[in-house]
Amino acid sequence: MASGTSTSGVCELQDSGETTHSATAQRPTAQKAALVVLSDPKSGSQEEALGRVFNALAAAYDFKQRGDDVSLLFQGAGTRWIGELNNEDHPAHALYKEVEDTIAGVSCGCADVFGGSEDAKASGFDLITDNPVPGTSGLPSLAALVSEGRHVLTF
């Protein structure tokens, strides 16, 4: 195998010192994924929270670019991200705008608790209530996503 090429999806260092990545050459069918953002932008570790949401957005971008069926959901304290990511000065804003069309919605019950309802509504996102958890206005159903054949990834 020539230096700098890969079919295994592993990064390799080229002779020039540049790092490259090649995805597996053949993909028989499209994947279905649900990416769930749980990280809190107001947590004590803002760098970790930013890293998590950035990687969720990057994964959504990757799935989208490959033509896969991807849904991005904001749940728990992650419902606070909508207001943050809409800020044009936010470091992940441009990536957020690239994958905004993959956002399936925001957990209604979680947004009620963590204060993300208004930002979700203002952004035009659905407040998802298909899992009627007692004592809440409802959350997304992860069981339904799995039954649709989706791989559920949490960030």
N, C-alpha and C positions, 0 to 999 in steps of 0.2 A: 504494500500500500504506500502511495506517495506521501511524503511528509505534508501535514496540514490538511489531509482529507480524512473523512471519517464517515462511516455509515452506521455507527453504533449510537450516535447521538451524544458522544462524549467530546468535551472540549479538548483540543490539542494545540500545542504551540507550533506555529509555522517556523521555518528557518529564519524568516525575517523578524521573528520575535513577536508577531501578532498572534492573538488568540482568536480562533475561529470555532464555530459550532455548526455541525451539519446534522440535521434530523435524519431519522431513518429514511432510506430511499423509497421504500414502498409502503403505502398506507392503503389497506384494502377497503376500509369503510370509515365514514366520519364518526367521530366520538361525540358523546353527549355528556356535558359536565355542568355542574352547579357549583359556583364559587361563593362561599358564604363569608362575609367580612364581619368578624366579631370584635376586632381590636378597637380600643377606645382612644380617640384622638386627644382626650383630656387625661390620659393615664399619667402616672409618674414617670414612665419611660416613653417620652414622645418619639424618640428615635426608633424604638422597637415598634411602636404603633404605626409610624410612617413606613417603616420597612415592611410590615405586614400588609398594609393597604396597597402599597406600591407593588408588591409581589402579586397580590390578588388582581390588580389592574393589568399587570404585565402578563399574567396567565390568561386573563380574558382576551387580551390583545393577541396572544399566541394562538389560542383556540380559534378566535375570529379570523385571523390571517390564514389559518389552515382550512377554513371553511367548515369548521366543526360547529355543532349546536351548543352554545354556551349561554348560561344564565348567571348573572351576578346578582346576589342578594345581600342586603345589609340587615343585620340582626343584632340583638343585644345592644351593648354600648356602641357597636359599629354603626348604628343608625345616626349617630352624630356626624359621621363623615360627610354626608351630603352637603351640609352647610360649609364645611371646610373646603371640600374639593371644588365647589363652585366659585371659590375665590380665585381670580385670575393670577394672583401672586403666589398661590400655593405651588410647591415644587412638583406635585403630581397632577396639577390641573390639566395640562396638555394631554397626558395619557388618559386621564378621566374622560375628557371630551372625545377621545378616539374610541372609547368603549362604552360610552353613555347609552348607545342603542342596545347593548347587551344586558342592561340593568332590568331585571324582572320586577323588582320592587323592593320595598322596605317593610320590615316586620311592624305591623300596626301596634301590637301590644308592647313591643320593645321601644318603639318610637314614643309611645305614650309615657313610658317610665323614664326614658333617657332624654326626652325633650327634642326628638328629631322629627316630629310630625309636621310642623309648619314648613321646615326646609324641604321635606319630601314632597308635600303638597305643592309648594311653590315651584318645585322643579318638575312637576308633572308626573311623578312616580306613583305607582300603585302602592297603597298600604295593604299588605297581604294579611289575610285573616283565615286561611283555609285549614288551620289547625286550631280548633276552638279550646285552647287550654283554659281550664277553670280559673276565674279571677282575672282574666285578661280579655282584651278585645280581639285576640287571636294572633297567631304567629304563622309563618310559612310552615308547611308540612314537609319535613325532610323525608318522611316515609313515602310521601307521594312522589318526590323527586327520585328516590331510589327505585320505586316501582315503575317509573318512566324509563328506567335504564340509565339514569345519570350517575356519573361518578361525582360524589360530593366531596369537595375540598374546602377546608376551613382555614381562615387566615385571621 
